[in-house]
Amino acid sequence: MQHTTCTEDRIQHVLDRCLDGLRRSPMAAHSWNVLMCSAGQSMNRWSLEELVKRDPENFLILMQQIIRKTKEVQEQCQYELVVPLAVMFTSTLLQTPYCPQSSEILEEAIEVFYTFLTWPEPYCGVCK
C-alpha cells in the first residue's frame, strides 16, 4: 500500500469528485438538472484550485495525480475523461510557480499524453 500525506489524499478526493461529475454527466430532459450538474462541477473544480493554491508543492502533487489518473483512464478505456484530464494538466502546469529540475513529472507527462497524438480528434488535438 502506498503511503500518502493528508494533503495528497485531499487533492485526490477533490480530483475524483471533479471527474466523477463528468462520468455521470446527465442526459436529462430537464434543463434544471443540467444546470445544477454544471454548477456542481464548477464548484468541484474551484475547490480543487483553491486547495492546490495553498502551497506551491500542491501543484506538483496534482500534476502527479492527473498523470496517474490519465494512465488509469487509458487502461480502462474511459475516453470521455481524456480531454478533461489533458486540459486540467495544462491548466495546472501553467499555474505552477516552479517545477524542480530533479522532478521527472514533465518527462512522465510527455510519455502519457504523447500516446494520445495517434488518436482521432478531439483527443490528439488537445494533447499536442
Residue frames as a rotation matrix with the C-alpha (Angstrom) as fourth column:
MET 1
0.579 0.815 0.000 0.00
0.815 -0.579 0.000 0.00
0.000 0.000 -1.000 0.00
GLN 2
-0.210 -0.654 0.726 1.32
0.637 -0.656 -0.406 3.41
0.742 0.377 0.554 -0.95
HIS 3
-0.139 0.079 -0.987 1.89
0.904 -0.398 -0.159 5.92
-0.405 -0.914 -0.016 1.85
THR 4
-0.150 0.153 0.977 0.32
0.618 -0.757 0.214 9.30
0.772 0.635 0.019 1.14
THR 5
-0.968 -0.155 -0.196 0.03
0.249 -0.638 -0.728 12.51
-0.012 -0.754 0.657 3.08
CYS 6
-0.213 0.929 -0.303 -3.24
0.602 -0.119 -0.790 14.06
-0.770 -0.350 -0.534 4.17
THR 7
-0.108 0.120 -0.987 -2.85
-0.501 -0.864 -0.051 16.77
-0.859 0.489 0.153 1.52
GLU 8
-0.894 -0.251 -0.372 -2.30
-0.446 0.418 0.791 14.20
-0.043 0.873 -0.486 -1.23
ASP 9
-0.737 0.672 0.072 -5.42
0.646 0.732 -0.216 12.35
-0.198 -0.113 -0.974 -0.11
ARG 10
-0.020 0.751 -0.660 -7.48
0.280 -0.629 -0.725 15.55
-0.960 -0.199 -0.197 -0.10
ILE 11
-0.376 -0.182 -0.909 -6.28
-0.733 -0.542 0.411 16.57
-0.567 0.821 0.071 -3.56
GLN 12
-0.996 -0.004 -0.094 -7.02
-0.058 0.809 0.586 13.07
0.073 0.588 -0.805 -4.87
HIS 13
-0.472 0.878 -0.083 -10.51
0.689 0.308 -0.656 13.16
-0.550 -0.367 -0.750 -3.36
VAL 14
0.098 0.512 -0.854 -11.38
-0.159 -0.839 -0.521 16.52
-0.982 0.187 -0.001 -4.96
LEU 15
-0.652 -0.375 -0.659 -9.90
-0.707 -0.015 0.707 15.44
-0.275 0.927 -0.255 -8.31
ASP 16
-0.932 0.342 0.123 -12.03
0.359 0.919 0.165 12.29
-0.057 0.198 -0.979 -8.20
ARG 17
-0.128 0.922 -0.365 -15.12
0.502 -0.257 -0.826 14.40
-0.856 -0.289 -0.430 -7.46
CYS 18
-0.177 -0.002 -0.984 -14.38
-0.634 -0.764 0.116 16.60
-0.752 0.645 0.134 -10.48
LEU 19
-0.837 -0.238 -0.494 -14.06
-0.542 0.488 0.684 13.58
0.078 0.840 -0.537 -12.75
ASP 20
-0.793 0.594 0.131 -16.97
0.491 0.752 -0.439 11.71
-0.360 -0.283 -0.889 -11.21
GLY 21
-0.031 0.791 -0.612 -19.28
-0.048 -0.612 -0.789 14.56
-0.998 0.005 0.057 -12.13
LEU 22
-0.291 -0.142 -0.946 -18.13
-0.909 -0.267 0.320 14.25
-0.298 0.953 -0.051 -15.74
ARG 23
-0.992 -0.124 -0.027 -18.61
-0.127 0.959 0.253 10.49
-0.005 0.255 -0.967 -15.75
ARG 24
-0.478 0.878 -0.025 -22.21
0.780 0.411 -0.471 10.78
-0.403 -0.245 -0.882 -14.69
SER 25
-0.932 0.112 -0.345 -22.97
-0.236 -0.910 0.341 13.68
-0.275 0.399 0.875 -17.00
PRO 26
-0.299 0.906 0.300 -26.76
0.135 0.352 -0.926 13.69
-0.945 -0.236 -0.227 -17.19
MET 27
-0.951 0.194 0.240 -28.67
0.239 -0.031 0.971 13.13
0.196 0.981 -0.017 -20.37
ALA 28
-0.503 0.780 -0.371 -31.60
0.566 -0.027 -0.824 14.72
-0.653 -0.625 -0.428 -18.62
ALA 29
-0.155 0.575 0.803 -34.56
0.904 -0.245 0.351 16.21
0.399 0.780 -0.482 -20.46
HIS 30
0.835 0.502 -0.226 -34.88
0.548 -0.717 0.430 18.96
0.054 -0.483 -0.874 -17.86
SER 31
0.288 -0.752 0.593 -32.51
0.230 -0.547 -0.805 21.88
0.930 0.368 0.016 -18.26
TRP 32
0.668 -0.008 0.744 -32.63
-0.663 -0.460 0.591 22.48
0.337 -0.888 -0.312 -14.48
ASN 33
0.904 -0.341 0.257 -30.85
0.144 0.811 0.568 19.16
-0.402 -0.476 0.782 -13.85
VAL 34
0.449 -0.760 0.470 -28.17
0.793 0.098 -0.601 20.00
0.411 0.642 0.647 -16.40
LEU 35
0.384 -0.254 0.888 -27.68
-0.195 -0.962 -0.191 23.46
0.903 -0.099 -0.419 -14.89
MET 36
0.816 -0.041 0.577 -27.33
-0.577 0.015 0.817 22.08
-0.042 -0.999 -0.011 -11.35
CYS 37
0.793 -0.563 0.231 -24.86
0.549 0.826 0.128 19.43
-0.263 0.025 0.964 -12.52
SER 38
0.326 -0.671 0.666 -22.74
0.571 -0.422 -0.705 22.08
0.754 0.609 0.246 -14.27
ALA 39
0.531 -0.086 0.843 -22.77
-0.545 -0.796 0.262 24.26
0.649 -0.599 -0.470 -11.16
GLY 40
0.921 -0.166 0.352 -21.64
-0.200 0.572 0.795 21.31
-0.334 -0.803 0.494 -9.05
GLN 41
0.592 -0.735 0.331 -18.79
0.803 0.502 -0.321 20.50
0.070 0.456 0.887 -11.44
SER 42
0.324 -0.446 0.835 -17.67
0.136 -0.851 -0.507 24.13
0.936 0.278 -0.215 -11.43
MET 43
0.720 -0.019 0.694 -17.62
-0.655 -0.347 0.671 24.18
0.228 -0.938 -0.262 -7.62
ASN 44
0.876 -0.431 0.216 -15.58
0.305 0.842 0.446 20.97
-0.374 -0.324 0.869 -7.55
ARG 45
0.364 -0.761 0.537 -13.02
0.783 -0.062 -0.618 22.46
0.504 0.646 0.574 -9.95
TRP 46
0.399 -0.171 0.901 -12.91
-0.309 -0.950 -0.043 25.70
0.863 -0.261 -0.432 -7.96
SER 47
0.910 -0.034 0.412 -12.41
-0.392 0.245 0.887 23.72
-0.131 -0.969 0.210 -4.73
LEU 48
0.692 -0.692 0.205 -9.53
0.713 0.700 -0.043 21.83
-0.114 0.176 0.978 -6.33
GLU 49
0.226 -0.610 0.759 -7.84
0.460 -0.620 -0.635 25.06
0.858 0.493 0.140 -7.46
GLU 50
0.573 0.040 0.819 -8.24
-0.565 -0.705 0.430 26.65
0.594 -0.708 -0.381 -4.03
LEU 51
0.950 -0.226 0.215 -6.79
-0.011 0.664 0.747 23.59
-0.312 -0.712 0.629 -2.30
VAL 52
0.497 -0.795 0.347 -3.80
0.855 0.381 -0.352 23.49
0.148 0.472 0.869 -4.63
LYS 53
0.376 -0.324 0.868 -3.06
0.165 -0.899 -0.406 27.24
0.912 0.296 -0.284 -4.33
ARG 54
0.985 0.073 0.159 -2.39
-0.139 -0.224 0.965 26.92
0.106 -0.972 -0.211 -0.59
ASP 55
0.353 -0.908 0.226 1.12
-0.218 0.155 0.964 25.54
-0.910 -0.390 -0.143 -1.13
PRO 56
0.173 -0.333 -0.927 3.33
-0.970 -0.219 -0.102 25.52
-0.169 0.917 -0.361 -4.25
GLU 57
-0.828 -0.495 0.264 4.14
-0.471 0.869 0.150 21.83
-0.303 0.000 -0.953 -3.64
ASN 58
-0.132 0.881 0.455 0.46
-0.048 0.453 -0.890 21.03
-0.990 -0.140 -0.018 -4.14
PHE 59
0.445 0.241 -0.862 0.72
-0.821 -0.274 -0.500 21.88
-0.357 0.931 0.076 -7.84
LEU 60
-0.503 -0.725 -0.470 3.29
-0.832 0.553 0.038 19.10
0.232 0.410 -0.882 -8.26
ILE 61
-0.766 0.311 0.562 1.12
-0.127 0.784 -0.607 16.68
-0.630 -0.537 -0.562 -6.30
LEU 62
0.284 0.947 -0.151 -1.88
-0.323 -0.054 -0.945 17.49
-0.903 0.317 0.290 -8.50
MET 63
0.202 -0.262 -0.944 0.14
-0.979 -0.039 -0.199 17.04
0.015 0.964 -0.264 -11.70
GLN 64
-0.847 -0.530 0.036 1.36
-0.531 0.844 -0.077 13.63
0.010 -0.085 -0.996 -10.48
GLN 65
-0.507 0.727 0.463 -2.19
0.022 0.547 -0.837 12.59
-0.862 -0.414 -0.293 -9.64
ILE 66
0.432 0.624 -0.651 -3.53
-0.655 -0.280 -0.702 13.78
-0.621 0.729 0.288 -13.01
ILE 67
-0.265 -0.612 -0.745 -0.84
-0.934 0.354 0.041 11.73
0.239 0.707 -0.666 -14.77
ARG 68
-0.936 -0.066 0.347 -1.68
-0.207 0.898 -0.388 8.67
-0.286 -0.435 -0.854 -12.67
LYS 69
-0.080 0.990 0.113 -5.40
-0.111 0.104 -0.988 9.13
-0.991 -0.091 0.102 -13.35
THR 70
0.278 0.126 -0.952 -4.76
-0.918 -0.256 -0.302 9.56
-0.282 0.958 0.045 -17.09
LYS 71
-0.751 -0.580 -0.315 -2.93
-0.636 0.764 0.109 6.22
0.178 0.282 -0.943 -17.14
GLU 72
-0.720 0.561 0.408 -5.91
0.082 0.652 -0.753 4.59
-0.689 -0.509 -0.516 -15.40
VAL 73
0.220 0.842 -0.492 -8.36
-0.453 -0.359 -0.816 6.20
-0.864 0.402 0.303 -17.83
GLN 74
-0.098 -0.355 -0.930 -6.32
-0.993 0.092 0.070 4.94
0.061 0.930 -0.362 -20.76
GLU 75
-0.951 -0.310 0.013 -6.18
-0.309 0.943 -0.125 1.38
0.026 -0.123 -0.992 -19.37
GLN 76
-0.574 0.800 0.174 -9.91
0.322 0.416 -0.850 1.35
-0.753 -0.432 -0.496 -18.58
CYS 77
-0.744 0.218 0.631 -10.91
0.626 -0.103 0.773 2.95
0.233 0.971 -0.059 -21.92
GLN 78
0.194 0.771 -0.606 -12.80
0.827 -0.461 -0.322 5.82
-0.528 -0.439 -0.727 -20.24
TYR 79
-0.391 -0.477 0.787 -12.40
0.899 -0.381 0.215 8.05
0.198 0.792 0.578 -23.25
GLU 80
0.531 0.686 0.497 -14.77
0.549 -0.725 0.415 10.75
0.645 0.053 -0.762 -22.01
LEU 81
0.893 -0.207 -0.401 -12.17
0.288 -0.423 0.859 11.72
-0.347 -0.882 -0.318 -19.37
VAL 82
0.099 -0.923 0.371 -9.14
0.989 0.131 0.063 12.10
-0.107 0.361 0.927 -21.66
VAL 83
-0.018 -0.078 0.997 -9.84
0.527 -0.848 -0.057 15.68
0.850 0.524 0.056 -22.73
PRO 84
0.861 0.345 0.374 -10.77
-0.097 -0.610 0.787 16.99
0.500 -0.713 -0.491 -19.24
LEU 85
0.743 -0.644 -0.182 -7.60
0.489 0.336 0.805 15.45
-0.458 -0.687 0.564 -17.78
ALA 86
-0.072 -0.783 0.618 -5.42
0.984 -0.158 -0.085 16.92
0.164 0.602 0.782 -20.53
VAL 87
0.251 0.247 0.936 -6.96
0.222 -0.956 0.193 20.35
0.942 0.159 -0.294 -20.01
MET 88
0.994 0.109 0.019 -6.58
-0.001 -0.169 0.986 20.07
0.111 -0.980 -0.168 -16.21
PHE 89
0.408 -0.911 -0.055 -2.93
0.839 0.351 0.415 19.08
-0.359 -0.216 0.908 -16.60
THR 90
-0.165 -0.457 0.874 -2.20
0.795 -0.586 -0.157 22.01
0.584 0.669 0.459 -18.93
SER 91
0.570 0.477 0.669 -4.01
-0.001 -0.814 0.581 24.43
0.822 -0.332 -0.464 -16.63
THR 92
0.956 -0.235 -0.178 -2.14
0.219 0.163 0.962 23.16
-0.197 -0.958 0.207 -13.57
LEU 93
0.143 -0.958 0.250 1.21
0.982 0.169 0.084 23.28
-0.123 0.233 0.965 -15.37
LEU 94
-0.033 -0.110 0.993 0.61
0.522 -0.850 -0.077 26.90
0.852 0.516 0.085 -16.42
GLN 95
0.730 0.396 0.557 -0.26
-0.236 -0.619 0.749 27.88
0.641 -0.678 -0.359 -12.83
THR 96
0.714 -0.496 -0.494 2.66
0.694 0.594 0.407 26.02
0.091 -0.633 0.769 -11.24
PRO 97
0.922 -0.359 -0.148 5.05
-0.299 -0.900 0.318 28.54
-0.247 -0.249 -0.936 -9.66
TYR 98
-0.069 -0.969 -0.237 8.06
-0.992 0.042 0.118 26.26
-0.104 0.243 -0.964 -10.23
CYS 99
0.967 0.217 -0.136 8.94
-0.234 0.963 -0.129 22.78
0.103 0.157 0.982 -11.37
PRO 100
0.410 -0.875 0.258 12.20
-0.534 0.000 0.846 21.46
-0.740 -0.484 -0.467 -9.87
GLN 101
0.087 -0.472 -0.877 14.78
-0.974 0.146 -0.175 20.20
0.211 0.869 -0.447 -12.35
SER 102
-0.848 -0.447 0.286 15.09
-0.514 0.824 -0.239 16.98
-0.129 -0.349 -0.928 -10.35
SER 103
-0.071 0.920 0.385 11.41
-0.396 0.328 -0.858 16.26
-0.915 -0.214 0.342 -10.93
GLU 104
-0.948 -0.232 0.216 10.52
0.067 0.520 0.851 13.80
-0.310 0.822 -0.478 -13.68
ILE 105
-0.138 0.989 -0.049 6.91
0.203 -0.021 -0.979 14.97
-0.969 -0.145 -0.198 -13.91
LEU 106
0.213 0.234 -0.949 7.28
-0.740 -0.595 -0.313 16.60
-0.637 0.769 0.046 -17.31
GLU 107
-0.726 -0.518 -0.452 9.00
-0.687 0.573 0.447 13.57
0.027 0.635 -0.772 -18.86
GLU 108
-0.825 0.479 0.300 6.29
0.314 0.830 -0.462 11.30
-0.471 -0.286 -0.835 -17.48
ALA 109
0.091 0.888 -0.450 3.57
-0.089 -0.443 -0.892 13.64
-0.992 0.121 0.039 -18.79
ILE 110
-0.179 -0.233 -0.956 5.13
-0.942 -0.240 0.234 13.60
-0.284 0.942 -0.176 -22.25
GLU 111
-0.975 -0.221 -0.034 5.13
-0.222 0.947 0.233 9.78
-0.019 0.235 -0.972 -22.24
VAL 112
-0.536 0.833 0.139 1.47
0.448 0.420 -0.789 9.61
-0.715 -0.361 -0.598 -21.16
PHE 113
0.295 0.739 -0.605 -0.03
-0.119 -0.600 -0.791 12.34
-0.948 0.305 -0.089 -23.33
TYR 114
-0.511 -0.560 -0.652 2.16
-0.735 -0.108 0.670 11.53
-0.446 0.821 -0.356 -26.36
THR 115
-0.872 0.185 0.453 0.23
0.282 0.947 0.156 8.28
-0.400 0.264 -0.878 -26.86
PHE 116
0.080 0.989 -0.122 -2.95
0.474 -0.146 -0.868 10.27
-0.877 0.012 -0.481 -27.49
LEU 117
-0.266 -0.245 -0.932 -1.43
-0.559 -0.749 0.356 12.02
-0.785 0.616 0.062 -30.53
THR 118
-0.987 -0.090 -0.132 -2.30
-0.160 0.582 0.797 8.98
0.005 0.808 -0.589 -32.65
TRP 119
-0.460 0.887 0.025 -5.94
0.665 0.363 -0.652 9.07
-0.588 -0.284 -0.758 -31.55
PRO 120
-0.207 0.468 0.859 -8.68
0.820 -0.396 0.413 10.82
0.534 0.790 -0.302 -33.56
GLU 121
-0.777 0.055 0.627 -9.90
-0.224 -0.955 -0.193 14.34
0.589 -0.291 0.754 -32.74
PRO 122
0.793 -0.193 0.578 -10.54
-0.257 -0.966 0.030 15.78
0.552 -0.173 -0.816 -30.17
TYR 123
0.907 -0.408 -0.105 -8.04
0.305 0.463 0.832 13.63
-0.291 -0.787 0.544 -28.25
CYS 124
0.128 -0.934 0.334 -4.98
0.992 0.113 -0.063 14.28
0.021 0.340 0.940 -30.42
GLY 125
0.172 -0.016 0.985 -5.69
0.403 -0.911 -0.085 18.00
0.899 0.411 -0.150 -30.73
VAL 126
0.854 0.230 0.466 -5.93
-0.290 -0.534 0.794 18.66
0.432 -0.814 -0.389 -27.03
CYS 127
0.832 -0.555 0.030 -2.80
0.318 0.521 0.792 16.62
-0.455 -0.649 0.610 -26.23
LYS 128
0.550 -0.652 0.522 -0.47
0.588 -0.143 -0.796 18.49
0.594 0.745 0.304 -28.62
